Amino acid sequence: MPAVHTTFRSQNHRAGVRQESKALVVAISALQLAMIVLVWLLALIPMALMALGATVFQAVKPAFAKVPAPVDS
């Protein structure tokens, strides 16, 4: 066990690991977020359209109901 505690970052620095560009990290993060939003939208849009269709169907259904014929007295 080493006498001095070293951090993960300092170990990588000594090993010669190259740090990533901040701009690259931001760009990749933005791309990942965009993909997550796209997948959610692709999942939600069909459900929203089905709900809208059901609502419109319920609203229009009384208009197509048969009107009872008048009774002659």
Phi and psi in degrees as GROMACS dihedral restraints (atoms count N, CA, C in turn):
[ dihedral_restraints ]
;  ai    aj    ak    al  type     phi  dphi    fc
    3     4     5     6     1   -70.2    20    10
    4     5     6     7     1   149.7    20    10
    6     7     8     9     1   -74.1    20    10
    7     8     9    10     1   -31.9    20    10
    9    10    11    12     1  -110.0    20    10
   10    11    12    13     1   128.4    20    10
   12    13    14    15     1   -74.8    20    10
   13    14    15    16     1   127.7    20    10
   15    16    17    18     1  -110.1    20    10
   16    17    18    19     1   145.9    20    10
   18    19    20    21     1   -86.7    20    10
   19    20    21    22     1   164.9    20    10
   21    22    23    24     1   -60.4    20    10
   22    23    24    25     1   -39.7    20    10
   24    25    26    27     1   -65.4    20    10
   25    26    27    28     1   -43.7    20    10
   27    28    29    30     1   -68.7    20    10
   28    29    30    31     1   -32.0    20    10
   30    31    32    33     1   -65.6    20    10
   31    32    33    34     1   -42.3    20    10
   33    34    35    36     1   -65.7    20    10
   34    35    36    37     1   -37.9    20    10
   36    37    38    39     1   -64.4    20    10
   37    38    39    40     1   -40.9    20    10
   39    40    41    42     1   -71.2    20    10
   40    41    42    43     1   -29.9    20    10
   42    43    44    45     1   -78.5    20    10
   43    44    45    46     1    -6.8    20    10
   45    46    47    48     1    84.9    20    10
   46    47    48    49     1    20.5    20    10
   48    49    50    51     1   -75.4    20    10
   49    50    51    52     1   128.1    20    10
   51    52    53    54     1   -77.5    20    10
   52    53    54    55     1   134.4    20    10
   54    55    56    57     1   -76.7    20    10
   55    56    57    58     1   150.1    20    10
   57    58    59    60     1   -79.0    20    10
   58    59    60    61     1   152.3    20    10
   60    61    62    63     1   -70.2    20    10
   61    62    63    64     1   137.3    20    10
   63    64    65    66     1   -63.0    20    10
   64    65    66    67     1   -37.6    20    10
   66    67    68    69     1   -63.7    20    10
   67    68    69    70     1   -38.4    20    10
   69    70    71    72     1   -66.9    20    10
   70    71    72    73     1   -41.1    20    10
   72    73    74    75     1   -63.3    20    10
   73    74    75    76     1   -42.8    20    10
   75    76    77    78     1   -65.1    20    10
   76    77    78    79     1   -42.5    20    10
   78    79    80    81     1   -64.7    20    10
   79    80    81    82     1   -43.2    20    10
   81    82    83    84     1   -67.1    20    10
   82    83    84    85     1   -39.8    20    10
   84    85    86    87     1   -63.1    20    10
   85    86    87    88     1   -43.0    20    10
   87    88    89    90     1   -63.9    20    10
   88    89    90    91     1   -40.1    20    10
   90    91    92    93     1   -64.9    20    10
   91    92    93    94     1   -41.4    20    10
   93    94    95    96     1   -64.1    20    10
   94    95    96    97     1   -42.6    20    10
   96    97    98    99     1   -63.5    20    10
   97    98    99   100     1   -41.0    20    10
   99   100   101   102     1   -62.9    20    10
  100   101   102   103     1   -39.1    20    10
  102   103   104   105     1   -66.6    20    10
  103   104   105   106     1   -39.7    20    10
  105   106   107   108     1   -63.1    20    10
  106   107   108   109     1   -44.8    20    10
  108   109   110   111     1   -63.0    20    10
  109   110   111   112     1   -41.4    20    10
  111   112   113   114     1   -62.4    20    10
  112   113   114   115     1   -44.0    20    10
  114   115   116   117     1   -64.3    20    10
  115   116   117   118     1   -42.0    20    10
  117   118   119   120     1   -62.8    20    10
  118   119   120   121     1   -42.4    20    10
  120   121   122   123     1   -64.8    20    10
  121   122   123   124     1   -41.0    20    10
  123   124   125   126     1   -63.4    20    10
  124   125   126   127     1   -28.9    20    10
  126   127   128   129     1   -82.1    20    10
  127   128   129   130     1   -35.1    20    10
  129   130   131   132     1   -86.1    20    10
  130   131   132   133     1   -31.2    20    10
  132   133   134   135     1   -61.3    20    10
  133   134   135   136     1   -45.2    20    10
  135   136   137   138     1   -62.5    20    10
  136   137   138   139     1   -37.8    20    10
  138   139   140   141     1   -65.8    20    10
  139   140   141   142     1   -41.1    20    10
  141   142   143   144     1   -65.0    20    10
  142   143   144   145     1   -39.8    20    10
  144   145   146   147     1   -66.5    20    10
  145   146   147   148     1   -38.1    20    10
  147   148   149   150     1   -66.3    20    10
  148   149   150   151     1   -40.2    20    10
  150   151   152   153     1   -65.4    20    10
  151   152   153   154     1   -40.8    20    10
  153   154   155   156     1   -64.0    20    10
  154   155   156   157     1   -42.0    20    10
  156   157   158   159     1   -62.6    20    10
  157   158   159   160     1   -41.5    20    10
  159   160   161   162     1   -64.4    20    10
  160   161   162   163     1   -39.7    20    10
  162   163   164   165     1   -65.0    20    10
  163   164   165   166     1   -45.0    20    10
  165   166   167   168     1   -64.4    20    10
  166   167   168   169     1   -40.9    20    10
  168   169   170   171     1   -61.3    20    10
  169   170   171   172     1   -43.5    20    10
  171   172   173   174     1   -65.2    20    10
  172   173   174   175     1   -34.9    20    10
  174   175   176   177     1   -74.4    20    10
  175   176   177   178     1   -33.1    20    10
  177   178   179   180     1   -88.7    20    10
  178   179   180   181     1   -22.4    20    10
  180   181   182   183     1   -56.0    20    10
  181   182   183   184     1   -42.5    20    10
  183   184   185   186     1   -63.0    20    10
  184   185   186   187     1   -27.6    20    10
  186   187   188   189     1   -68.0    20    10
  187   188   189   190     1   -28.7    20    10
  189   190   191   192     1   -94.9    20    10
  190   191   192   193     1    -1.0    20    10
  192   193   194   195     1   -67.5    20    10
  193   194   195   196     1   145.7    20    10
  195   196   197   198     1   -69.2    20    10
  196   197   198   199     1   135.0    20    10
  198   199   200   201     1   -86.1    20    10
  199   200   201   202     1   128.2    20    10
  201   202   203   204     1   -60.7    20    10
  202   203   204   205     1   140.6    20    10
  204   205   206   207     1   -70.0    20    10
  205   206   207   208     1   143.0    20    10
  207   208   209   210     1   -66.5    20    10
  208   209   210   211     1   141.9    20    10
  210   211   212   213     1   -93.0    20    10
  211   212   213   214     1   128.5    20    10
  213   214   215   216     1   -82.5    20    10
  214   215   216   217     1   130.2    20    10
